[in-house]
């Protein structure tokens, strides 16, 4: 568990006028409001979620 690679995500655009499934994906990643940032574990599932809503996020290595 300690050696897991992490990714830092920041929500840089609002989700008010996006599709409902994109809003759900952003919430699933743990992001709540604009400029909120979280660290998530780098898994294929997480990478898929990031690619789906990548236009709303800023992604950096943690």
N, CA and C of each residue as an Amber inpcrd file, in Angstrom:
protein
   186
   0.8080000  -1.1970000   0.0000000   0.0000000   0.0000000   0.0000000
   0.8520000   1.2610000   0.0000000   1.9940000   1.2450000   0.6880000
   2.8040000   2.4480000   0.8000000   3.4900000   2.7970000  -0.5160000
   3.7210000   1.8110000  -1.3890000   4.4320000   2.0600000  -2.6290000
   3.5430000   2.4090000  -3.8050000   2.2700000   2.6830000  -3.5740000
   1.3580000   2.9860000  -4.6670000   1.6120000   4.3760000  -5.2250000
   1.5840000   4.4700000  -6.5430000   1.7940000   5.7380000  -7.2120000
   0.5250000   6.5790000  -7.1220000   0.6890000   7.8770000  -6.8840000
  -0.4650000   8.7670000  -6.7440000  -0.4250000   9.8630000  -7.7980000
  -1.6020000  10.3570000  -8.1130000  -1.7750000  11.4560000  -9.0640000
  -2.5230000  12.5670000  -8.3440000  -2.0930000  13.8100000  -8.5620000
  -2.7940000  14.9510000  -7.9840000  -3.7120000  15.5370000  -9.0500000
  -4.9800000  15.7240000  -8.6960000  -5.9820000  16.2790000  -9.6030000
  -6.5020000  17.5910000  -9.0540000  -6.7260000  18.5400000  -9.9580000
  -7.3330000  19.8080000  -9.5660000  -8.4440000  20.1180000 -10.5550000
  -9.6090000  20.4630000 -10.0300000 -10.7480000  20.8350000 -10.8680000
 -10.5790000  22.2960000 -11.2670000 -10.3230000  22.5590000 -12.5410000
 -10.0420000  23.9250000 -12.9830000 -11.2300000  24.5910000 -13.6800000
 -12.2420000  23.8170000 -14.0440000 -13.4410000  24.3830000 -14.6570000
 -14.6580000  23.9290000 -13.8780000 -15.6890000  24.7380000 -13.8790000
 -16.9210000  24.3900000 -13.1930000 -17.6870000  23.3080000 -13.9370000
 -18.5530000  22.6210000 -13.2310000 -19.2970000  21.5110000 -13.8170000
 -20.7710000  21.8400000 -14.0350000 -21.1360000  23.1040000 -13.9080000
 -22.5480000  23.4950000 -13.9590000 -23.2150000  23.1360000 -15.2840000
 -22.5550000  23.3190000 -16.3930000 -23.1890000  23.0820000 -17.6920000
 -22.6130000  21.8680000 -18.4050000 -22.1500000  20.8990000 -17.6300000
 -21.6270000  19.6720000 -18.2200000 -22.6710000  18.5740000 -18.1410000
 -22.3870000  17.4630000 -18.7980000 -23.3040000  16.3280000 -18.7700000
 -23.3830000  15.7400000 -17.3700000 -24.5080000  15.1330000 -17.0610000
 -24.7340000  14.5720000 -15.7320000 -23.7290000  13.4660000 -15.4080000
 -23.3860000  12.6240000 -16.3890000 -22.4200000  11.5600000 -16.1070000
 -21.0180000  12.1150000 -15.8980000 -20.6940000  13.2420000 -16.5030000
 -19.3990000  13.8810000 -16.2560000 -19.3610000  14.4650000 -14.8450000
 -20.4670000  15.0470000 -14.4010000 -20.5420000  15.5530000 -13.0240000
 -20.3810000  14.4230000 -12.0260000 -20.9910000  13.2890000 -12.3060000
 -20.8820000  12.1320000 -11.4200000 -19.4450000  11.5990000 -11.3930000
 -18.7660000  11.6410000 -12.5180000 -17.3820000  11.1940000 -12.5740000
 -16.4830000  12.1070000 -11.7540000 -16.6960000  13.4100000 -11.8500000
 -15.9150000  14.3660000 -11.0570000 -16.1340000  14.1180000  -9.5720000
 -17.3800000  13.8820000  -9.1720000 -17.6660000  13.5830000  -7.7580000
 -17.0390000  12.2540000  -7.3490000 -17.0330000  11.2960000  -8.2550000
 -16.4230000  10.0020000  -7.9810000 -14.9250000  10.0910000  -7.7640000
 -14.3030000  11.0660000  -8.3960000 -12.8670000  11.2990000  -8.1860000
 -12.6000000  12.0310000  -6.8780000 -13.6470000  12.5320000  -6.2310000
 -13.4980000  13.2000000  -4.9420000 -13.3990000  14.7020000  -5.0180000
 -13.6420000  15.2600000  -6.1880000 -13.5640000  16.7140000  -6.3670000
 -14.9270000  17.3370000  -6.1150000 -14.9410000  18.4370000  -5.3770000
 -16.2100000  19.0210000  -4.9530000 -16.4980000  20.3840000  -5.5600000
 -15.5030000  21.2400000  -5.7150000 -15.7260000  22.5950000  -6.2130000
 -14.5370000  23.0080000  -7.0730000 -14.6540000  24.1320000  -7.7510000
 -13.5890000  24.6340000  -8.6060000 -12.3530000  24.9440000  -7.7690000
 -11.1930000  24.5810000  -8.2860000  -9.8780000  24.7210000  -7.6550000
  -9.6640000  23.7820000  -6.4710000 -10.5640000  22.8480000  -6.2550000
 -10.3700000  21.8240000  -5.2340000  -9.3900000  20.7930000  -5.7970000
  -8.4710000  20.3100000  -4.9740000  -7.5130000  19.3190000  -5.4380000
  -7.4880000  18.1220000  -4.4960000  -7.2420000  16.9510000  -5.0740000
  -7.1630000  15.6990000  -4.3300000  -6.0320000  14.8610000  -4.9040000
  -5.5750000  13.8930000  -4.1140000  -4.6210000  12.9060000  -4.5900000
  -5.3270000  11.5740000  -4.6730000  -5.2070000  10.9170000  -5.8250000
  -5.8360000   9.6170000  -6.0270000  -4.7680000   8.6020000  -6.4110000
  -5.0550000   7.3320000  -6.1550000  -4.1410000   6.2600000  -6.5140000
  -4.2290000   6.0190000  -8.0150000  -3.0720000   5.8430000  -8.6550000
  -2.9960000   5.6480000 -10.0980000  -3.3560000   4.2040000 -10.4430000
  -4.6030000   3.9980000 -10.8810000  -5.0770000   2.6880000 -11.3320000
  -5.6910000   2.8560000 -12.7170000  -5.8690000   1.7730000 -13.4600000
  -6.5270000   1.8920000 -14.7690000  -7.9340000   2.4850000 -14.6740000
  -8.6460000   2.1670000 -13.6280000  -9.9970000   2.7100000 -13.4330000
  -9.9420000   4.2290000 -13.2590000  -9.0240000   4.6840000 -12.4410000
  -8.8750000   6.1210000 -12.2050000  -8.4280000   6.8290000 -13.4760000
  -7.5170000   6.2050000 -14.2180000  -7.0560000   6.7940000 -15.4820000
  -8.2060000   6.9440000 -16.4780000  -9.1130000   5.9780000 -16.5080000
 -10.2780000   6.0650000 -17.3810000 -11.1880000   7.2070000 -16.9970000
 -11.3840000   7.3970000 -15.6960000 -12.2110000   8.5020000 -15.2260000
 -11.5670000   9.8370000 -15.5780000 -10.2310000   9.9190000 -15.4370000
  -9.5160000  11.1500000 -15.7560000  -9.6240000  11.4630000 -17.2410000
  -9.5140000  10.4460000 -18.0910000  -9.6040000  10.6990000 -19.5330000
 -11.0100000  11.1320000 -19.9450000 -12.0250000  10.6880000 -19.2120000
 -13.3980000  11.0610000 -19.5290000 -13.6610000  12.5360000 -19.2670000
 -13.1270000  13.0670000 -18.1720000 -13.3760000  14.4610000 -17.8030000
 -12.0810000  15.2750000 -17.7980000 -11.1370000  14.8900000 -18.6150000
  -9.8400000  15.5520000 -18.6600000  -9.9000000  17.0260000 -19.0130000
 -10.9310000  17.4260000 -19.7420000 -11.0760000  18.8340000 -20.1210000
 -11.4360000  19.7230000 -18.9340000 -11.8060000  19.1220000 -17.8070000
 -12.1440000  19.8850000 -16.6020000 -11.0110000  19.8880000 -15.5780000
  -9.9900000  19.0600000 -15.7840000  -8.9770000  18.8060000 -14.7610000
  -7.5950000  19.2960000 -15.1500000  -6.7770000  19.4950000 -14.1140000
  -5.3390000  19.6720000 -14.2720000  -4.7080000  18.4960000 -13.5190000
  -3.8860000  17.7210000 -14.2140000  -3.3210000  16.5000000 -13.6550000
  -1.8270000  16.6600000 -13.5030000  -1.3140000  16.3470000 -12.3060000
   0.1330000  16.3710000 -12.0360000   0.5150000  15.1270000 -11.2580000
   1.7780000  14.7630000 -11.3320000   2.2750000  13.6330000 -10.5460000
   2.4430000  14.0960000  -9.1030000   2.0470000  13.2470000  -8.1670000
   2.1470000  13.6050000  -6.7450000   3.4650000  13.1300000  -6.1620000
